[in-house]
Amino acid sequence: MENEDRIWQDIIKAKYIKNSLVSTVISRVDDSPVWKDLMKVRHIYLAGRKIKACDGKIVRFWLDCWLEEGALSTSYPVPFELCERKYITVENFIALQGEIPFRRWLPVVLRGPWEGLKQKGLLYPLSNSPDLIY
């Protein structure tokens, strides 16, 4: 649905997704029962979705598999939980030089791994091509 343009994709995008992504759509009370059921299993789709960060505009820093084998939210659960920008894109993360807010200071034991992850993210080579979902 995210990487093809056919009539049904156009209808779903216009009705439910609008200018968002499948990963960030919020269910509404007036959604159809079928769409509500799809939203219940969205996490399964997202777990198997492959995405390549090119310009970083749609790849979510914490929630998409782009820098490591899995989502960074899984590999770094405590910094993710403390982070106030859970849906930040790679592009925005780099624009902010990795200076994203946390609800409280990271403990010393997590500060080193966070700094390493931050540097790894900042050194990721972005391009002018749009991100690829496949």
Backbone bond lengths (Angstrom), bond angles and torsions (degrees), N, CA, C in turn:
res aa  C-N    CA-C-N  psi(-1)  N-CA   C-N-CA  omega(-1)  CA-C   N-CA-C  phi
1 M - - - 1.433 - - 1.528 111.99 -
2 E 1.305 117.90 -32.75 1.460 120.63 -176.24 1.521 114.15 -83.56
3 N 1.316 117.11 -18.86 1.463 117.65 -174.98 1.527 114.36 -121.23
4 E 1.318 118.10 14.09 1.450 121.14 176.54 1.521 109.74 -130.75
5 D 1.312 116.27 154.52 1.454 121.41 176.85 1.517 109.65 -121.21
6 R 1.300 115.49 95.54 1.454 123.31 175.79 1.529 106.46 -127.13
7 I 1.298 116.62 174.23 1.463 120.50 -175.36 1.534 112.05 -59.88
8 W 1.341 117.84 -44.08 1.456 118.23 -176.38 1.524 111.37 -70.19
9 Q 1.348 117.37 -34.60 1.458 119.54 176.09 1.529 110.14 -64.04
10 D 1.326 115.81 -41.39 1.468 119.99 179.35 1.527 111.22 -61.86
11 I 1.323 116.98 -40.76 1.471 121.20 179.88 1.528 110.40 -66.02
12 I 1.337 116.86 -47.85 1.474 120.92 -179.97 1.522 110.81 -62.00
13 K 1.325 116.45 -43.70 1.463 120.12 179.53 1.525 110.86 -62.48
14 A 1.333 116.87 -43.35 1.464 120.56 -178.43 1.528 111.74 -67.55
15 K 1.324 116.86 -38.53 1.461 119.89 -174.58 1.530 113.47 -84.53
16 Y 1.328 117.70 -41.21 1.466 120.07 -171.50 1.525 114.70 -114.01
17 I 1.301 116.79 -40.90 1.462 119.58 -171.15 1.525 111.80 -88.31
18 K 1.291 117.25 -37.60 1.467 124.67 -178.51 1.523 110.50 53.65
19 N 1.308 119.77 -120.21 1.472 122.21 -179.01 1.520 111.72 -98.71
20 S 1.306 117.36 21.46 1.457 122.19 -177.75 1.526 110.12 -105.41
21 L 1.311 115.89 -164.34 1.457 123.14 175.01 1.515 108.87 -122.69
22 V 1.314 117.08 160.75 1.462 120.73 176.65 1.525 109.79 -55.69
23 S 1.307 116.51 -37.12 1.463 121.10 -176.38 1.525 113.82 -70.99
24 T 1.329 118.39 -20.16 1.465 119.83 -176.13 1.523 113.82 -116.92
25 V 1.320 118.42 2.71 1.465 121.44 179.18 1.526 109.17 -66.82
26 I 1.317 115.25 137.60 1.464 121.32 177.94 1.523 107.98 -106.24
27 S 1.331 115.97 132.48 1.466 120.58 179.59 1.528 109.81 -66.77
28 R 1.339 113.97 144.21 1.464 120.63 178.23 1.528 108.92 -117.65
29 V 1.300 115.43 160.19 1.459 121.15 -179.27 1.526 111.56 -61.41
30 D 1.327 117.65 -36.20 1.459 120.53 -176.13 1.530 114.35 -89.10
31 D 1.327 117.94 10.68 1.462 120.55 175.94 1.524 110.20 -65.84
32 S 1.326 115.84 152.23 1.464 119.99 178.07 1.526 109.65 -69.21
33 P 1.332 116.86 154.79 1.469 120.07 177.94 1.537 112.42 -57.38
34 V 1.320 117.06 -37.07 1.472 120.51 -179.89 1.535 109.55 -64.75
35 W 1.337 117.41 -45.61 1.470 120.58 179.67 1.529 110.41 -64.33
36 K 1.318 117.74 -39.47 1.474 121.09 177.77 1.529 110.41 -60.95
37 D 1.331 116.22 -40.79 1.466 119.60 177.50 1.528 111.30 -65.57
38 L 1.331 116.61 -39.59 1.469 119.75 176.97 1.533 110.73 -63.01
39 M 1.306 117.23 -38.14 1.467 120.80 179.43 1.528 111.38 -66.89
40 K 1.325 117.41 -28.54 1.464 121.06 177.88 1.527 112.23 -67.60
41 V 1.346 116.99 -28.37 1.464 120.37 -178.92 1.531 111.91 -108.69
42 R 1.316 116.30 11.32 1.472 121.15 -179.45 1.524 111.10 -56.04
43 H 1.330 118.17 -38.39 1.472 121.04 -178.76 1.530 111.44 -59.77
44 I 1.318 117.71 -31.35 1.468 120.86 177.89 1.524 109.74 -69.14
45 Y 1.318 115.92 -44.69 1.467 120.50 177.11 1.527 110.29 -60.46
46 L 1.328 116.76 -48.04 1.460 120.27 -177.18 1.525 112.43 -64.58
47 A 1.332 117.04 -33.01 1.464 120.32 178.66 1.524 111.48 -65.49
48 G 1.332 117.10 -31.15 1.459 120.38 -179.23 1.515 114.14 -97.08
49 R 1.315 116.76 -6.51 1.469 121.38 -178.18 1.518 110.05 -74.34
50 K 1.304 115.64 136.47 1.464 121.60 176.62 1.517 108.10 -105.74
51 I 1.302 115.73 136.81 1.450 120.73 179.88 1.517 108.82 -140.54
52 K 1.315 116.03 138.22 1.463 121.18 178.58 1.516 108.03 -114.96
53 A 1.311 115.06 122.16 1.461 120.04 178.21 1.520 108.83 -74.64
54 C 1.314 115.75 119.78 1.467 121.32 174.80 1.522 108.42 -112.56
55 D 1.356 116.72 -68.33 1.464 118.83 175.25 1.534 111.58 -96.24
56 G 1.335 117.40 -9.94 1.461 121.90 175.29 1.513 115.28 76.33
57 K 1.321 117.62 9.95 1.466 120.66 -175.19 1.531 113.52 -73.25
58 I 1.330 118.50 -30.39 1.467 119.77 -179.28 1.526 113.25 -114.55
59 V 1.310 117.96 -15.15 1.464 120.32 -179.66 1.523 108.45 -73.88
60 R 1.326 115.42 125.07 1.457 120.57 179.86 1.526 109.21 -86.98
61 F 1.324 115.69 126.97 1.454 122.73 -175.17 1.529 111.94 -52.40
62 W 1.312 118.68 -51.06 1.462 122.31 -175.20 1.519 114.11 -85.18
63 L 1.314 118.56 -33.67 1.462 120.93 -164.47 1.523 115.89 -102.56
64 D 1.306 118.31 -15.47 1.468 120.23 178.90 1.528 110.51 -101.84
65 C 1.323 116.19 152.23 1.469 122.22 175.86 1.524 107.80 -83.27
66 W 1.309 117.70 99.41 1.466 120.20 -176.59 1.522 112.53 -137.13
67 L 1.314 118.95 -32.25 1.457 121.71 -175.04 1.528 111.70 -104.55
68 E 1.303 115.72 -32.40 1.464 122.62 179.83 1.522 108.35 -128.54
69 E 1.308 116.04 -176.79 1.460 121.53 -178.26 1.526 112.17 -61.44
70 G 1.319 116.88 -37.36 1.463 121.26 179.56 1.512 110.64 -121.60
71 A 1.321 115.66 -175.57 1.461 120.80 177.89 1.527 109.60 -68.30
72 L 1.315 116.59 143.43 1.464 121.51 -179.84 1.524 110.94 -65.51
73 S 1.327 117.25 -26.33 1.466 120.39 177.51 1.526 111.34 -63.17
74 T 1.319 116.92 -28.00 1.463 121.72 178.44 1.527 110.86 -82.50
75 S 1.320 117.08 -40.50 1.463 121.36 -179.13 1.524 112.96 -74.07
76 Y 1.336 116.76 -28.46 1.468 122.61 -177.40 1.533 108.84 -129.33
77 P 1.348 117.17 66.37 1.471 119.61 -171.42 1.532 114.74 -65.33
78 V 1.318 118.49 -36.70 1.473 119.27 -177.77 1.529 111.23 -71.06
79 P 1.344 120.16 -49.89 1.465 117.92 175.53 1.530 112.34 -58.45
80 F 1.330 116.57 -36.70 1.465 119.27 178.17 1.525 110.97 -61.69
81 E 1.324 117.04 -46.98 1.468 120.38 -179.50 1.525 111.97 -63.52
82 L 1.328 116.91 -34.96 1.461 120.54 -178.81 1.523 112.90 -81.94
83 C 1.328 117.19 -17.12 1.463 121.92 -177.00 1.524 110.88 -70.01
84 E 1.320 116.28 138.11 1.459 120.97 178.83 1.528 112.51 -92.30
85 R 1.319 117.77 -3.32 1.480 121.80 179.74 1.528 108.98 -123.67
86 K 1.311 117.53 66.22 1.465 122.67 -175.78 1.535 113.43 -65.92
87 Y 1.325 117.77 -25.98 1.457 121.25 -176.76 1.524 113.20 -104.22
88 I 1.315 117.85 16.12 1.462 121.42 -177.69 1.527 110.49 -62.74
89 T 1.318 115.98 138.82 1.464 119.97 177.50 1.525 109.70 -82.81
90 V 1.305 115.60 163.12 1.465 121.07 177.60 1.529 109.44 -61.15
91 E 1.317 117.09 -42.11 1.458 121.00 179.33 1.538 111.10 -57.72
92 N 1.335 116.72 -46.82 1.467 120.36 179.79 1.523 112.06 -67.97
93 F 1.336 116.83 -38.04 1.454 120.87 177.45 1.527 110.36 -58.34
94 I 1.326 116.39 -46.24 1.464 120.77 -179.58 1.533 110.82 -68.45
95 A 1.342 116.38 -39.22 1.467 119.66 178.63 1.527 111.23 -61.61
96 L 1.331 116.57 -33.60 1.467 121.39 178.70 1.529 112.35 -86.58
97 Q 1.337 116.11 5.33 1.464 122.06 -178.29 1.533 111.54 55.98
98 G 1.337 116.20 31.77 1.458 121.06 177.33 1.511 114.35 75.04
99 E 1.314 117.65 5.43 1.470 121.58 -179.28 1.520 109.32 -86.83
100 I 1.333 115.09 78.34 1.453 120.29 179.13 1.526 108.82 -105.38
101 P 1.332 117.04 148.11 1.463 119.93 -175.40 1.529 113.41 -79.30
102 F 1.322 114.32 145.06 1.456 122.70 172.82 1.529 107.75 -117.34
103 R 1.316 116.91 152.42 1.472 120.55 -179.30 1.515 112.32 -63.85
104 R 1.309 116.45 -27.99 1.469 121.68 176.32 1.518 108.19 -152.79
105 W 1.319 115.28 170.20 1.467 120.25 -179.89 1.514 110.33 -61.38
106 L 1.321 115.54 141.98 1.460 119.46 174.13 1.519 108.43 -75.98
107 P 1.330 117.82 137.10 1.465 119.63 176.32 1.528 110.33 -61.61
108 V 1.314 116.19 156.56 1.469 121.95 -178.43 1.517 111.15 -53.00
109 V 1.312 116.75 -39.51 1.470 121.45 -178.01 1.540 111.75 -63.25
110 L 1.329 117.79 -24.69 1.464 121.65 179.23 1.523 112.81 -100.80
111 R 1.312 117.39 -18.03 1.466 120.82 -176.58 1.529 111.06 -62.45
112 G 1.329 118.40 -44.91 1.469 121.92 179.28 1.520 112.53 -60.61
113 P 1.354 118.14 -52.52 1.461 119.05 177.29 1.533 112.49 -59.73
114 W 1.346 117.79 -37.84 1.458 120.18 178.61 1.527 110.89 -63.53
115 E 1.338 116.74 -45.12 1.466 120.09 -179.82 1.535 110.76 -62.20
116 G 1.340 116.65 -38.75 1.467 120.64 177.18 1.522 111.40 -63.98
117 L 1.329 116.44 -44.32 1.458 121.16 178.40 1.527 110.24 -64.49
118 K 1.306 116.78 -42.74 1.464 120.90 -180.00 1.526 110.77 -59.63
119 Q 1.323 117.40 -45.21 1.468 120.82 179.07 1.521 111.64 -64.34
120 K 1.327 115.79 -40.80 1.466 120.39 178.20 1.530 110.25 -60.56
121 G 1.335 116.91 -42.62 1.459 121.29 178.65 1.516 112.28 -67.10
122 L 1.339 116.47 -40.55 1.464 120.29 -178.87 1.524 112.31 -69.22
123 L 1.321 117.15 -26.96 1.463 120.90 -179.75 1.528 113.07 -87.12
124 Y 1.332 116.74 -3.82 1.467 119.81 -178.79 1.530 109.18 -63.28
125 P 1.331 117.12 129.07 1.472 119.97 -176.81 1.539 112.62 -78.73
126 L 1.311 116.82 104.51 1.460 121.19 175.82 1.520 110.06 -83.78
127 S 1.331 116.33 157.79 1.466 121.72 178.07 1.525 108.36 -130.62
128 N 1.309 116.70 -175.46 1.457 121.21 178.28 1.524 112.69 -90.32
129 S 1.324 117.52 -5.16 1.469 121.43 179.98 1.537 109.67 -76.88
130 P 1.340 117.30 149.50 1.460 118.73 176.50 1.530 111.43 -68.98
131 D 1.324 115.61 151.73 1.461 121.33 176.47 1.522 110.12 -56.93
132 L 1.324 116.28 146.57 1.466 121.51 -177.33 1.523 110.96 -108.92
133 I 1.312 116.66 128.77 1.457 122.66 174.57 1.523 107.05 -112.15
134 Y 1.321 115.91 125.23 1.464 119.12 -179.51 1.492 110.60 -144.51
